Amino acid sequence: MLFDTHVHLNAEQYDEDVKEVIERAQEAGVKNMVVVGFDRPTIEKAIALVEEYDFLYASVGWHPVDAIDMTDEDLVWIEELASHPKVVALGEMGLDYHWDKSPKDVQKEVFRKQIQLARKVKLPIIIHNREATQDIVEILKEEKAEEVGGIMHCFSGSVETARECVDMNFYISLGGPVTFKNAKKPKEVAEAVPLDKLLIETDCPYLAPHPYRGKRNEPAYVKLVAEQIAELKGVSYEEIAQATTENAFELFRIQR
């Protein structure tokens, strides 16, 4: 059994064949997935999907690239959705300094508001970080994010940063890049982070693992991520599958 903790089955890339993609995931042993919504349309589609499939769960939040578009009404709506029985986390949220659509101060404000909301509704958070590690770590500490914990999604930072995040009650989630030949940091992180603090994901349709790099990603490929981590850690694939699945159930507080 595998648990893909970050999928975007609500993306337009799956409009034509989402049922088949889900079936392939199940056949590959991916029994559970979290569909991540990050704006109005993707949150609505995420909720629709998790209400249709009992083994899918949702996370709802606002992406930092689109922080400038978020209104007070959107935040109230996310708070309302937090009580949905299939919503297990808030996010993805965070900071993205690669794109310049939303000013940094706006991103930080929206990020802080979502952490505060997560503490209020007592749900873990899923963190998006692109070229903003120092500011993210500072804000997580200042907003006492360790009270709810969560996931450093598609982690690309250093071993030192990973340890700092683990100390703040966060899991380190690795995706397709850990399989890339030139991806030194994710491989080092996979080796260094304790198994009880690791999660796996695809971030599909993005970041497809080797040998599908550059193609549309899908949840079935999370098996390749687990196999690579097993090789790096020198343990069996089954051990990685079991540990990362148990970690996900514990973090999301899902009853088996």
FIKE-904821 format. One line per 8 residues: number of its first residue (from 1); their letters; for each residue x, y, z of N, C-alpha, C, O. Coordinates in pm, whole numbers, plus 50000, padded with zeros to 5 digits. Layout:
<pts>
NUM) a) X,Y,Z,X,Y,Z,X,Y,Z,X,Y,Z | ...;
</pts>
This chain:
<pts>
1) mlfdthvh) 50083,49879,50000,50000,50000,50000,50086,50125,50000,50186,50133,50071 | 50047,50221,49921,50117,50350,49914,50017,50463,49937,49898,50449,49908 | 50067,50574,49990,49983,50692,50015,50052,50811,49947,50157,50856,49991 | 49989,50861,49839,50042,50979,49770,49981,51101,49839,49861,51127,49829 | 50066,51176,49910,50016,51284,49995,49993,51415,49923,49953,51514,49985 | 50020,51419,49790,50002,51547,49720,49976,51521,49572,50068,51499,49493 | 49848,51525,49535,49810,51510,49394,49720,51626,49353,49648,51684,49434 | 49726,51658,49225,49636,51759,49168,49549,51694,49061,49552,51733,48944;
9) lnaeqyde) 49472,51594,49104,49377,51529,49013,49268,51627,48971,49189,51600,48879 | 49264,51741,49039,49170,51848,49007,49225,51942,48900,49163,52043,48868 | 49341,51911,48845,49402,51994,48740,49338,51964,48604,49288,51855,48580 | 49341,52064,48517,49278,52047,48385,49345,51937,48303,49285,51885,48209 | 49469,51902,48336,49539,51796,48263,49469,51662,48274,49495,51571,48195 | 49379,51648,48372,49308,51521,48391,49160,51530,48353,49084,51438,48380 | 49121,51639,48292,48978,51657,48260,48921,51543,48177,48804,51508,48191 | 49004,51484,48091,48954,51381,47999,48959,51240,48056,48883,51153,48013;
17) dvkevier) 49048,51214,48153,49070,51074,48192,49098,51053,48341,49171,50961,48377 | 49040,51135,48427,49072,51124,48569,49035,50986,48625,49106,50934,48711 | 48925,50927,48579,48885,50794,48629,48991,50689,48597,49024,50605,48681 | 49043,50694,48474,49146,50597,48434,49274,50619,48513,49341,50523,48551 | 49309,50745,48538,49430,50776,48616,49416,50720,48758,49511,50664,48812 | 49300,50736,48818,49275,50684,48952,49281,50532,48952,49336,50472,49045 | 49225,50469,48850,49229,50322,48839,49373,50271,48829,49409,50172,48892 | 49456,50340,48748,49596,50299,48734,49670,50313,48868,49755,50230,48901;
25) aqeagvkn) 49637,50417,48942,49699,50435,49073,49664,50319,49166,49751,50264,49233 | 49537,50284,49169,49493,50173,49254,49561,50042,49215,49601,49964,49301 | 49574,50019,49085,49641,49897,49036,49788,49895,49076,49846,49788,49095 | 49849,50013,49088,49991,50022,49126,50011,50014,49277,50125,50019,49325 | 49901,50000,49352,49912,49989,49497,49896,50119,49572,49916,50125,49693 | 49859,50226,49499,49837,50355,49565,49693,50358,49615,49599,50383,49539 | 49678,50331,49744,49544,50313,49799,49479,50443,49844,49357,50454,49848 | 49560,50541,49879,49506,50669,49927,49582,50785,49869,49701,50775,49839;
33) mvvvgfdr) 49513,50898,49852,49573,51019,49798,49507,51141,49862,49391,51137,49901 | 49584,51249,49872,49528,51378,49913,49527,51470,49791,49631,51501,49733 | 49406,51513,49754,49389,51605,49641,49399,51747,49696,49322,51787,49783 | 49495,51821,49645,49526,51953,49700,49462,52064,49617,49488,52077,49498 | 49379,52144,49683,49317,52261,49620,49389,52387,49663,49427,52399,49780 | 49407,52480,49573,49486,52599,49607,49424,52729,49558,49487,52835,49568 | 49302,52725,49505,49225,52845,49470,49080,52800,49455,49050,52682,49473 | 48990,52891,49425,48847,52856,49419,48817,52736,49328,48758,52638,49375;
41) ptiekaia) 48856,52741,49199,48821,52630,49109,48881,52495,49152,48813,52393,49148 | 49009,52495,49193,49071,52367,49228,49019,52312,49360,49013,52190,49378 | 48982,52400,49452,48923,52353,49578,48786,52289,49551,48756,52183,49605 | 48706,52354,49468,48574,52298,49435,48586,52161,49370,48510,52069,49402 | 48682,52147,49279,48702,52018,49212,48757,51913,49308,48722,51795,49299 | 48842,51956,49401,48896,51862,49500,48785,51805,49588,48779,51685,49612 | 48698,51893,49634,48587,51848,49720,48496,51752,49643,48452,51651,49698 | 48468,51783,49518,48384,51695,49436,48447,51556,49421,48377,51454,49430;
49) lveeydfl) 48577,51552,49400,48647,51423,49383,48646,51341,49511,48620,51221,49508 | 48674,51405,49624,48682,51328,49749,48544,51282,49796,48532,51187,49873 | 48440,51350,49750,48305,51305,49783,48264,51188,49695,48173,51112,49730 | 48331,51172,49581,48300,51062,49489,48378,50935,49524,48327,50824,49508 | 48501,50951,49572,48588,50835,49601,48621,50830,49749,48676,50926,49804 | 48588,50718,49813,48607,50713,49959,48754,50708,50001,48785,50738,50116 | 48844,50671,49911,48986,50661,49946,49065,50788,49914,49187,50792,49932 | 48997,50891,49866,49060,51020,49841,49027,51118,49954,48917,51115,50010;
57) yasvgwhp) 49124,51204,49986,49104,51307,50087,49147,51441,50026,49212,51445,49922 | 49110,51550,50092,49137,51682,50036,49216,51769,50133,49206,51755,50255 | 49293,51860,50075,49353,51970,50148,49308,52098,50079,49305,52104,49956 | 49275,52200,50156,49224,52324,50096,49305,52442,50148,49329,52455,50268 | 49345,52528,50056,49423,52645,50095,49443,52738,49976,49376,52724,49874 | 49536,52831,49991,49556,52931,49886,49704,52938,49850,49790,52959,49935 | 49732,52920,49722,49869,52916,49672,49934,53054,49679,49869,53154,49648 | 50063,53061,49719,50128,53191,49731,50138,53271,49601,50134,53394,49604;
65) vdaidmtd) 50149,53203,49488,50157,53275,49360,50031,53359,49339,50036,53468,49282 | 49916,53305,49388,49788,53373,49370,49742,53446,49496,49624,53480,49508 | 49834,53470,49588,49798,53534,49716,49726,53666,49696,49637,53702,49773 | 49766,53740,49594,49708,53872,49570,49559,53864,49535,49487,53963,49548 | 49513,53746,49492,49373,53727,49454,49284,53685,49571,49161,53689,49560 | 49344,53645,49683,49264,53592,49792,49193,53704,49868,49253,53805,49903 | 49064,53683,49893,48982,53780,49966,48951,53728,50107,48976,53611,50138 | 48897,53815,50189,48853,53772,50323,48745,53665,50312,48738,53574,50395;
73) edlvwiee) 48661,53677,50209,48554,53578,50188,48614,53440,50157,48561,53338,50201 | 48723,53440,50082,48789,53312,50051,48839,53244,50178,48826,53123,50193 | 48895,53322,50268,48947,53267,50394,48834,53211,50480,48848,53106,50542 | 48721,53282,50483,48603,53234,50557,48554,53102,50497,48516,53010,50569 | 48555,53096,50363,48511,52974,50293,48602,52857,50327,48555,52746,50351 | 48733,52880,50329,48828,52774,50363,48804,52727,50507,48812,52608,50536 | 48775,52822,50595,48745,52783,50734,48621,52695,50741,48617,52598,50817 | 48520,52728,50663,48399,52646,50659,48429,52506,50608,48378,52407,50662;
81) lashpkvv) 48512,52497,50505,48545,52367,50446,48631,52283,50540,48635,52160,50527 | 48700,52347,50633,48788,52274,50725,48712,52172,50808,48771,52076,50857 | 48581,52192,50824,48501,52097,50902,48445,51983,50817,48379,51893,50869 | 48471,51986,50686,48428,51877,50597,48497,51748,50640,48617,51748,50664 | 48424,51637,50649,48484,51512,50699,48600,51457,50613,48680,51378,50661 | 48608,51500,50488,48716,51451,50401,48831,51550,50387,48929,51521,50317 | 48822,51666,50452,48932,51763,50449,49026,51732,50565,48986,51737,50681 | 49153,51699,50532,49247,51652,50634,49363,51749,50659,49444,51726,50749;
89) algemgld) 49370,51858,50580,49479,51954,50597,49441,52086,50532,49347,52094,50454 | 49517,52190,50565,49504,52319,50498,49629,52341,50412,49741,52314,50455 | 49609,52391,50292,49720,52417,50200,49688,52364,50062,49584,52300,50047 | 49770,52386,49959,49904,52425,49991,49915,52576,50009,49846,52655,49944 | 50003,52613,50101,50026,52753,50136,50177,52773,50149,50252,52676,50154 | 50220,52898,50154,50362,52922,50171,50410,53046,50099,50340,53147,50094 | 50530,53037,50043,50591,53150,49972,50654,53100,49843,50713,52992,49838 | 50642,53180,49738,50701,53147,49609,50764,53273,49552,50694,53362,49505;
97) yhwdkspk) 50897,53279,49558,50969,53398,49511,51019,53383,49368,51092,53469,49317 | 50980,53273,49303,51022,53252,49164,50937,53337,49069,50988,53403,48979 | 50806,53334,49093,50713,53412,49011,50684,53544,49082,50690,53551,49205 | 50653,53648,49006,50635,53780,49068,50491,53832,49060,50469,53953,49065 | 50395,53742,49047,50255,53786,49039,50209,53852,49169,50145,53957,49168 | 50244,53790,49282,50202,53841,49413,50323,53896,49489,50421,53824,49507 | 50317,54023,49533,50429,54081,49609,50460,53999,49734,50372,53935,49791 | 50585,54003,49775,50628,53922,49889,50551,53955,50016,50516,53865,50093;
105) dvqkevfr) 50522,54084,50040,50450,54119,50163,50308,54063,50163,50256,54024,50267 | 50246,54058,50044,50110,54001,50033,50116,53850,50057,50033,53794,50129 | 50216,53784,49997,50233,53640,50018,50249,53608,50166,50188,53515,50218 | 50332,53686,50234,50358,53662,50376,50231,53679,50459,50205,53600,50550 | 50154,53782,50428,50030,53807,50503,49931,53692,50485,49872,53644,50582 | 49914,53648,50361,49821,53537,50332,49870,53408,50397,49790,53330,50449 | 50000,53385,50394,50060,53268,50458,50032,53269,50609,49989,53169,50665 | 50057,53383,50674,50034,53395,50818,49886,53370,50853,49856,53300,50949;
113) kqiqlark) 49797,53428,50774,49653,53411,50801,49613,53264,50794,49531,53218,50873 | 49671,53191,50699,49635,53050,50685,49693,52965,50798,49629,52870,50843 | 49813,52999,50844,49868,52926,50960,49781,52952,51083,49750,52860,51159 | 49742,53077,51102,49656,53113,51215,49523,53037,51208,49472,52991,51310 | 49469,53026,51087,49345,52951,51069,49365,52803,51102,49281,52741,51167 | 49476,52748,51057,49505,52606,51083,49512,52579,51233,49462,52477,51280 | 49574,52669,51306,49581,52654,51452,49441,52662,51513,49410,52592,51610 | 49357,52747,51456,49220,52762,51507,49137,52636,51483,49065,52591,51572;
121) vklpiiih) 49150,52578,51361,49068,52460,51327,49141,52329,51356,49087,52220,51338 | 49269,52341,51402,49348,52225,51443,49369,52124,51330,49344,52004,51345 | 49416,52175,51216,49452,52088,51104,49598,52112,51066,49647,52224,51077 | 49668,52007,51021,49805,52024,50974,49808,52106,50845,49705,52122,50779 | 49926,52157,50810,49938,52242,50692,50037,52183,50591,50132,52113,50628 | 50013,52213,50464,50101,52168,50355,50172,52290,50299,50109,52385,50252 | 50306,52286,50306,50387,52404,50275,50447,52397,50135,50514,52300,50099 | 50420,52502,50057,50483,52524,49927,50597,52623,49947,50577,52733,49998;
129) nreatqdi) 50717,52583,49905,50834,52670,49921,50912,52673,49790,50960,52570,49742 | 50924,52792,49733,51011,52807,49617,51099,52931,49636,51052,53044,49632 | 51226,52904,49656,51327,53010,49670,51295,53104,49786,51321,53224,49778 | 51239,53049,49895,51198,53133,50008,51219,53065,50142,51148,53093,50238 | 51317,52975,50149,51333,52890,50267,51347,52969,50397,51276,52940,50494 | 51435,53067,50401,51460,53140,50525,51334,53209,50577,51303,53202,50696 | 51260,53275,50487,51138,53345,50528,51031,53245,50574,50958,53272,50670 | 51022,53133,50508,50923,53033,50547,50951,52979,50687,50861,52972,50771;
137) veilkeek) 51075,52943,50713,51112,52891,50845,51084,52995,50953,51033,52962,51060 | 51118,53120,50927,51094,53228,51024,50945,53243,51055,50905,53253,51171 | 50862,53244,50949,50718,53261,50968,50658,53141,51041,50572,53159,51128 | 50701,53020,51007,50651,52901,51076,50680,52910,51226,50596,52873,51308 | 50798,52958,51259,50834,52972,51401,50753,53083,51468,50701,53064,51577 | 50744,53198,51402,50673,53311,51460,50524,53283,51481,50464,53330,51577 | 50465,53206,51390,50321,53177,51398,50291,53047,51474,50178,53000,51476 | 50396,52991,51537,50379,52870,51620,50316,52754,51542,50228,52683,51591;
145) aeevggim) 50364,52737,51419,50309,52633,51332,50334,52493,51387,50266,52397,51347 | 50431,52480,51477,50459,52346,51533,50340,52290,51609,50332,52169,51631 | 50247,52377,51648,50127,52330,51720,50042,52237,51633,49976,52146,51684 | 50042,52261,51500,49964,52175,51410,50053,52086,51325,50010,51980,51280 | 50178,52129,51302,50267,52050,51217,50218,52044,51074,50131,52121,51033 | 50276,51952,50998,50233,51939,50860,50341,51880,50772,50421,51797,50815 | 50342,51925,50646,50428,51868,50543,50507,51976,50473,50453,52079,50432 | 50638,51952,50459,50719,52033,50369,50709,51963,50234,50781,51867,50206;
153) hcfsgsve) 50619,52014,50152,50581,51948,50026,50692,51959,49922,50752,52064,49901 | 50717,51845,49856,50819,51837,49750,50948,51906,49795,50998,51997,49728 | 51000,51861,49906,51112,51928,49971,51236,51930,49881,51276,51828,49825 | 51296,52049,49868,51413,52064,49782,51531,52129,49854,51632,52161,49792 | 51516,52147,49985,51619,52216,50062,51730,52124,50107,51742,52010,50063 | 51813,52176,50197,51930,52104,50248,51890,52010,50361,51780,52016,50415 | 51985,51921,50395,51965,51831,50509,51946,51913,50637,51863,51879,50721 | 52023,52020,50650,52014,52105,50771,51875,52165,50784,51817,52166,50893;
161) tarecvdm) 51820,52217,50672,51685,52274,50675,51581,52166,50704,51485,52190,50777 | 51600,52048,50647,51507,51937,50673,51502,51906,50821,51394,51885,50877 | 51619,51902,50885,51622,51872,51029,51554,51981,51109,51486,51954,51208 | 51573,52106,51066,51509,52218,51135,51357,52206,51125,51285,52234,51221 | 51308,52164,51008,51163,52148,50988,51109,52029,51069,51001,52037,51126 | 51184,51922,51072,51143,51806,51154,51131,51847,51301,51040,51803,51371 | 51223,51930,51346,51219,51979,51485,51096,52065,51511,51054,52081,51626 | 51038,52121,51404,50917,52203,51417,50790,52121,51394,50683,52176,51370;
169) nfyislgg) 50803,51987,51401,50685,51900,51391,50636,51884,51248,50517,51865,51224 | 50729,51893,51151,50692,51875,51010,50752,51748,50953,50863,51708,50987 | 50675,51687,50863,50724,51574,50785,50790,51628,50658,50754,51734,50608 | 50887,51553,50608,50955,51587,50484,50900,51498,50374,50909,51375,50382 | 50841,51559,50272,50782,51482,50163,50867,51494,50037,50904,51604,49995 | 50897,51380,49978,50980,51375,49858,50900,51324,49739,50815,51235,49752 | 50928,51382,49624,50858,51344,49501,50955,51306,49390,51067,51260,49416 | 50911,51325,49268,50987,51286,49150,51133,51327,49146,51216,51247,49104;
177) pvtfknak) 51167,51449,49190,51307,51492,49182,51407,51400,49251,51525,51398,49215 | 51362,51323,49352,51457,51233,49420,51508,51125,49325,51610,51062,49351 | 51436,51103,49214,51478,51002,49116,51567,51059,49007,51623,50984,48927 | 51582,51192,49002,51663,51254,48897,51811,51230,48926,51855,51243,49041 | 51886,51196,48824,52028,51163,48843,52108,51278,48902,52200,51256,48980 | 52073,51401,48865,52152,51517,48909,52096,51583,49035,52143,51690,49075 | 51996,51521,49098,51931,51583,49215,52003,51542,49343,51963,51448,49411 | 52110,51614,49374,52195,51579,49488,52123,51599,49621,52124,51511,49707;
185) kpkevaea) 52061,51717,49638,52000,51751,49767,51887,51654,49807,51891,51602,49919 | 51787,51628,49719,51681,51536,49761,51733,51397,49799,51679,51334,49889 | 51836,51351,49731,51892,51220,49764,51958,51223,49902,51944,51129,49980 | 52030,51332,49931,52092,51346,50063,51986,51353,50172,52003,51295,50280 | 51879,51424,50145,51769,51436,50241,51703,51300,50265,51672,51265,50378 | 51681,51225,50157,51620,51092,50168,51703,51001,50259,51649,50924,50338 | 51833,51012,50247,51923,50931,50330,51921,50977,50475,51927,50894,50567 | 51914,51109,50497,51934,51165,50631,51809,51169,50718,51818,51148,50839;
193) vpldklli) 51693,51194,50658,51572,51212,50739,51524,51077,50792,51517,50980,50717 | 51491,51069,50921,51442,50943,50979,51315,50896,50907,51233,50976,50863 | 51302,50765,50898,51189,50707,50824,51055,50748,50882,50956,50757,50809 | 51050,50773,51012,50922,50810,51073,50885,50956,51048,50783,51005,51098 | 50969,51027,50971,50939,51166,50936,50935,51187,50785,50938,51301,50738 | 50927,51079,50709,50925,51088,50563,50787,51060,50507,50714,50975,50558 | 50752,51131,50401,50631,51105,50323,50670,51102,50176,50777,51150,50138 | 50582,51046,50093,50606,51043,49948,50488,51108,49876,50376,51109,49925;
201) etdcpyla) 50517,51160,49757,50415,51230,49679,50456,51234,49532,50570,51204,49497 | 50361,51272,49449,50394,51294,49307,50387,51441,49270,50462,51486,49183 | 50296,51518,49333,50266,51655,49287,50214,51650,49143,50228,51746,49068 | 50155,51538,49106,50106,51522,48970,49999,51628,48939,49919,51660,49026 | 49998,51681,48817,50062,51634,48694,50205,51683,48672,50260,51666,48563 | 50264,51742,48775,50398,51801,48760,50506,51705,48812,50475,51607,48879 | 50632,51734,48779,50750,51668,48837,50748,51516,48826,50775,51446,48923 | 50716,51465,48709,50717,51320,48690,50855,51262,48717,50955,51320,48676;
209) phpyrgkr) 50861,51147,48785,50990,51085,48815,51053,51023,48691,50986,50999,48591 | 51183,50997,48700,51253,50920,48597,51188,50782,48588,51162,50725,48694 | 51160,50725,48474,51197,50767,48338,51088,50848,48265,51091,50859,48143 | 50993,50904,48341,50883,50980,48278,50906,51131,48285,50816,51209,48254 | 51024,51171,48324,51054,51313,48342,51016,51393,48217,51051,51357,48105 | 50943,51504,48240,50900,51588,48129,50763,51553,48075,50705,51629,47998 | 50711,51437,48115,50576,51395,48073,50477,51426,48184,50515,51469,48293 | 50349,51405,48156,50247,51425,48259,50266,51321,48369,50274,51201,48343;
217) nepayvkl) 50272,51368,48490,50287,51279,48605,50150,51225,48645,50047,51284,48613 | 50150,51111,48715,50025,51061,48773,50055,50980,48898,50168,50935,48916 | 49955,50960,48986,49979,50900,49117,50045,50762,49112,50120,50726,49203 | 50019,50684,49009,50079,50550,48999,50231,50557,49006,50296,50462,49051 | 50288,50667,48963,50434,50680,48958,50497,50704,49095,50619,50705,49107 | 50415,50722,49199,50473,50743,49332,50549,50619,49377,50634,50625,49466 | 50517,50506,49316,50590,50382,49346,50738,50397,49313,50824,50343,49383 | 50769,50470,49206,50909,50493,49166,50983,50578,49270,51102,50560,49293;
225) vaeqiael) 50910,50670,49331,50968,50752,49437,51002,50665,49558,51111,50675,49614 | 50907,50578,49596,50930,50488,49710,51047,50394,49684,51127,50368,49773 | 51056,50342,49562,51166,50250,49528,51301,50320,49536,51399,50261,49583 | 51307,50446,49490,51432,50520,49495,51475,50548,49638,51593,50534,49672 | 51380,50586,49723,51412,50612,49864,51460,50484,49932,51554,50486,50012 | 51395,50372,49900,51437,50243,49958,51582,50213,49921,51661,50169,50005 | 51616,50237,49796,51753,50212,49749,51852,50303,49822,51958,50259,49866 | 51816,50431,49835,51905,50527,49902,51925,50495,50049,52034,50513,50104;
233) kgvsyeei) 51819,50447,50114,51826,50417,50257,51878,50276,50285,51910,50242,50399 | 51886,50194,50181,51932,50058,50200,51834,49971,50274,51872,49883,50351 | 51704,49996,50251,51599,49914,50312,51507,49863,50202,51522,49900,50086 | 51412,49779,50240,51323,49722,50139,51216,49824,50095,51181,49915,50169 | 51168,49804,49974,51057,49886,49924,50937,49875,50017,50869,49974,50044 | 50910,49753,50065,50794,49730,50152,50804,49813,50280,50704,49863,50332 | 50926,49826,50331,50947,49904,50454,50915,50052,50430,50853,50117,50514 | 50958,50105,50316,50929,50245,50282,50779,50264,50262,50721,50361,50311;
241) aqattena) 50716,50171,50190,50572,50181,50165,50494,50182,50296,50405,50264,50316 | 50528,50088,50384,50455,50078,50511,50477,50201,50598,50381,50257,50653 | 50602,50244,50611,50632,50357,50700,50569,50487,50650,50508,50559,50728 | 50582,50517,50521,50527,50643,50470,50375,50643,50473,50313,50747,50491 | 50314,50526,50455,50168,50517,50463,50123,50540,50607,50028,50615,50632 | 50190,50476,50702,50155,50495,50843,50175,50640,50886,50095,50695,50962 | 50283,50700,50838,50308,50841,50870,50193,50930,50820,50149,51020,50891 | 50147,50904,50698,50038,50984,50641,49909,50967,50721,49841,51065,50750;
249) felfriqr) 49875,50843,50756,49753,50821,50833,49762,50891,50970,49663,50945,51019 | 49880,50888,51028,49897,50953,51159,49885,51104,51147,49812,51167,51224 | 49956,51163,51050,49953,51309,51033,49811,51358,51006,49765,51453,51069 | 49743,51292,50913,49610,51337,50871,49499,51289,50965,49382,51323,50947 | 49538,51210,51066,49441,51157,51162,49325,51086,51094,49208,51111,51123 | 49360,50998,51003,49260,50920,50930,49243,50786,51000,49340,50715,51027 | 49116,50752,51029,49086,50623,51091,49089,50513,50985,49032,50528,50877 | 49157,50404,51017,49162,50293,50921,49048,50196,50947,49036,50095,50877;
</pts>
